């Protein structure tokens, strides 16, 4: 985010994200649960993959999945 927006806006975005997490914890009286944010991150990655597949198809390319490197 820092490279796209610059340092001040990246700091503001990070602070806003932390504020939303704390607000959620306080209002719902729940402990911090990382699985919620992992699920959101997975969805973002899925959307990026789908968008890339669509763009490749429009340009006449076929994408082939590679084995992931640990």
C-alpha positions as CSV (number, residue, x, y, z in Angstrom):
1,X,0.0,0.0,0.0
2,X,2.9,2.3,0.8
3,X,4.3,2.0,-2.7
4,X,0.9,2.8,-4.3
5,X,-0.4,5.5,-2.0
6,X,2.6,6.9,-0.2
7,X,3.6,6.8,3.4
8,X,1.0,9.1,4.9
9,X,-2.0,7.4,3.3
10,X,-0.7,3.9,4.0
11,X,-0.3,4.8,7.7
12,X,-3.9,6.2,7.7
13,X,-5.2,3.0,6.0
14,X,-3.4,0.8,8.5
15,X,-4.7,2.8,11.5
16,X,-8.2,2.6,10.0
17,X,-8.0,-1.1,9.7
18,X,-6.8,-1.5,13.3
19,X,-9.6,0.8,14.5
20,X,-12.2,-1.3,12.7
21,X,-10.8,-4.5,14.3
22,X,-10.9,-2.9,17.8
23,X,-14.4,-1.5,17.3
24,X,-15.6,-4.9,16.2
25,X,-14.0,-6.5,19.3
26,X,-15.5,-4.0,21.7
27,X,-19.0,-3.8,20.3
28,X,-19.4,-7.5,20.0
29,X,-17.4,-8.4,23.0
30,X,-15.4,-11.0,21.2
31,X,-11.7,-11.9,21.2
32,X,-9.5,-11.2,18.2
33,X,-10.1,-14.0,15.6
34,X,-7.6,-14.2,12.8
35,X,-9.7,-16.6,10.8
36,X,-12.1,-13.8,9.8
37,X,-9.3,-11.8,8.2
38,X,-7.8,-14.8,6.6
39,X,-11.1,-15.6,4.9
40,X,-11.3,-12.0,3.7
41,X,-7.8,-12.2,2.3
42,X,-8.6,-15.5,0.6
43,X,-11.6,-13.8,-1.1
44,X,-9.5,-10.9,-2.3
45,X,-6.9,-13.4,-3.8
46,X,-9.7,-15.3,-5.5
47,X,-11.1,-12.1,-7.0
48,X,-7.6,-11.2,-8.3
49,X,-7.2,-14.6,-9.9
50,X,-10.6,-14.4,-11.6
51,X,-9.9,-10.9,-12.9
52,X,-6.5,-12.1,-14.3
53,X,-8.1,-15.1,-16.0
54,X,-10.7,-12.8,-17.6
55,X,-8.1,-10.4,-18.8
56,X,-5.9,-13.2,-20.2
57,X,-8.9,-14.7,-22.0
58,X,-9.8,-11.3,-23.5
59,X,-6.2,-11.0,-24.8
60,X,-6.2,-14.5,-26.2
61,X,-4.0,-16.2,-23.6
62,X,-4.6,-19.3,-21.6
63,X,-3.4,-19.4,-18.0
64,X,-1.8,-22.5,-16.6
65,X,-1.5,-23.1,-12.9
66,X,2.0,-23.7,-11.5
67,X,2.9,-25.7,-8.4
68,X,3.4,-23.3,-5.5
69,X,6.8,-23.0,-4.1
70,X,6.9,-23.2,-0.3
